[in-house]
Amino acid sequence: MLSVGFIAVGGYFAFAAYPQVVEAAAMRPGGIAAVLGDRLSPAAAVPFFTMLAAALYSLVSIILIFYFFENTRSAEILFFALFVMSLSFEFLRLIIPLRAVFPFPALYVITASRFLLFARYFGLFSLFAASIYAAGLNAQKQQNAFFVAALAALLIAIQVPIDGIVWDSSLVPHSGYRVMFAMVEAGIAVVTVLTFFVSAYTKGSRSYVFIGAGSLLALAGRNMLIHSDTWLTPLPGFLSLAIGTWLIASRLRREYLWM
């Protein structure tokens, strides 16, 4: 709710600056959106609406997860909820247009960018942790997995060099080792999906096949949504994320309905 509020207030004060900051972008974002929309010019309003879509998705999804899983104790549900919540931090991209309206030191841009990096990687590691628990990791060690995921994301956010005066057209400041981390993200996504499929075999449950497929859709949709800078990819990305979330949540609920 705070994220949606920040985006609304930030849009009120800085929406007029979006064309300026998108035009001043030094590069295009990576990911699936870059491949699909490479021949199109960036649209100024797209970053604002993708931030808002990510925040609304996170808000609605976490309310539904709480409503349907309130009394269900499952590591998979816990870490999937953390993945959902991580998207609420996309509002931190507001720092670029806000700086165009209210000049402040680039240090604030770098700090906000590190929080954004932390949230993105923590969300990715959380979904990976959910797949590991589905495969049979001791559910009593949830606290350890939480701290490991948080520590890994924190190390990445702290150590990656960030340029506070250069950004891409999705309004994310330029960070170092982009290609390497893109490959790491792709690798973790593939392992996460495969681990859910392995869980389906080891547990003899078809639900985890659908959960694995949902994870693939959710990760692909998330990638498209947060890296969009044209009107071509936000809607497909949001729909893919929503359908993947529904598949994961509905099948987890069916799997743990007896509890």
N, C-alpha and C positions, 0 to 999 in steps of 0.2 A: 504494500500500500504506500509506503514511503517512497519507493522507487517510482511508482506511477505519479505521485505528487510532485517529486523532484522534476520529472520529465515535463509535467504540465507547467510548472512554474518556470523551468528553464526554457521551454518553448515560448512562453509569454514574453520573456525578456530577450531571448536570443534567436528566435526563429528567423528574423530578418537577416541575420548574419550567415545563415546556412549557405546561400549562393556564394558568398565571398569566401568562406572557409573551404567549401568543396572545390571551388575553382583554384584555390591556392594549394590544394593537395599535391604532393610531390610524386605520388604513386597510386596505383590501384591496389585494392585488397587482394589477398590470395583466396584459396579455397575453391569450392565448386562454383560459387557465384562468379569468380573471375573467369573461369572457363566458359560458362554459359553467356555471360554478358560482356565479354571482352570487346566486341565490336560496337557496343553501345556506349554513348557518353554518360558519365555520372549525372544523376539527377539530385538536385540540392536537397529535396525534402525526404529522400529515401532514408538516410540515417536516422532522422527524427522518428519516422514511422516504424522503423525496425526496432529502435529502442523501446518505443511504446508497446509494440506487439510483444517483444520479449518480456517486458514487465507485466503486461496483462496476462500473458500465458503463465508466467510464474505464479502470479496471484491466484488466478482461477484454479490452476492445477493443484497448488498446495492446499487450497480450501477443500477441493474434492478428495484429495488424498487423506486429509485429516478426517473428513466426514466418513469415508468408506473404510478407513484402516485404523480408526482411533484405538480400537481394542486389539489390534493385531500386532503381535511382536515378531517382527521379521527383519533381519539385517538387510535383505534385498530392498524392502520397502523404505527403510530408513535411508539408505544410501541413494536410492532413486529419488527420494524427496530432496536430498541435498543437491543432486544434479539439477532438479527443477528449480530450486531456490537460487542456484548460482546465476541463472539468467536474469535475475532481478538487478544484478550489478551492472547491466549494460548501460544504465543511466549515467555511468561515469564518463561516457563518451561526450556528454554535454560540456565537459571542460574545455573543449576546443572552441565551439561557438561562443561560450560564455567569456572566454579570454579575448575574443574579438570585440566584445561589447564592453567588458570591464577589464582593462589591461592589468594583469597581475603577473608576478614572476613565473617563469617557466617551471620552477620547482614544483608548483602546485599541479601542473600538467603531468610531470613525471611521477609524482606521488599518486595521483588518481590513476595513472596508467598502470602502476605496479599493483594497485588494488584490483584493477580490471583483469590483469594477467593472472593474479592469484585466483580470482573467482572463476575464470574460464578453465584453468587447469585443475582446480579443486573439483569443479563439476565433472570434468572428464574422468579424473581419478576416482570420483565417487561412483560413477556408473560402472567403471572397471571393478571397483571393490564389490559392488552388488553382484556382478557376474562371478566373482571368486567365491562369494558366500553361496551362491546358487550351486556352484560346482562341489561344495562340500566343506568349505572352511569352517572351523569351529565358530559357531555363532556367538559364543561367550566372549570372543575377542574383538567385539565391535569397537571398543574404545581405542584399542591399538591400531586398528585399520584407519579409524578417523584421524588419529594423530599422524600416522604415516602419510596419508593422503594430503593432510594439511601441511605437513613439513615439506613434502616434495613440491607442492605448489608454491609454498613460501620461498623455498630456495630458488626456484625458477624466477619468481617475481622480483626477488632481491638482486639476483646475480645478472640478469639479462640487461645489457646496456640499452637505455632508452633516450631518444632525441626528443626533447620537449618542444622543438620549433619545426619539426618535420612530421607530417602525418599523411595517412592515405585517405582516399575519398569516402571511406566508411567512418572517418573521424577517429581513427585509432593512431596514436603517435607511433612513429617508426621505432622498432626494436630490433636488436641484433639477432643473428642466427635464425632468421625467419624460415629459410628453407629447411634447415635442420629440424626445427621444432614442428614444422608442418609434417615432416616425415614421421616424427615421433607421435604426433597426434593421430595420424593415419594408422600407424602401427598399433597404438593402444585401442583405437576403434575396432580394428580388425580382430585383435585378440579378445576384446570384450564380446563381440558378436559370436565368435567361435566358441568361447567359453560357455555362453548360454546354450549353444547347440550341443556341446559336450554334456552339459547338465541334463539336457533332455534325454540323452542316451543313458547316462549313469543312473538317473532317477526314474527312468522309464515313464516320463511325463511329456506328453505332447505340448503342454502349456509353455514349456521353455523353448520350444521351436518358435512359437509365436512371439515370445518375449525377445528372443534373439533377433527375429525379423523386425520387431518393434524398435529394438535398440539401433539397428541399422538405419531405419527410417528417422528415428529421433536424432541421431548423430548427424546424418546427412542434412536434415532440415535445420538443425541448429547451426551447422556450418554455413548453409546458404543464407540463413536469416542474419546472422551477426556479421557476415562479410558482404552483404548486399550494398551496391551503390547505384543500381539501375532498377527500374520497375519490373524487370523480367523475373527476378528471383525471389523477392520477399514473399509473395503469396504462395508459390510452390514450397518454399522453405517452411513457412508457417504451417501449411497443411500437412507436410511430411512430419514435422515436429509434433503436431497435434495428434495425427493418426498413430505415430509411433508411441506416444505417451499413452493413448487409449489402449493400444495393444498390450503394452507392458503392465499398466495398472489393472486392466480387466482380467488378464491371465494370472497375475499375482493374487488378485482377490479370489479367483476361482481356486487357485492352488492352496490358499490359506483359509478358505471360507469355513472349514471345519473347526478352526482353532477357537 
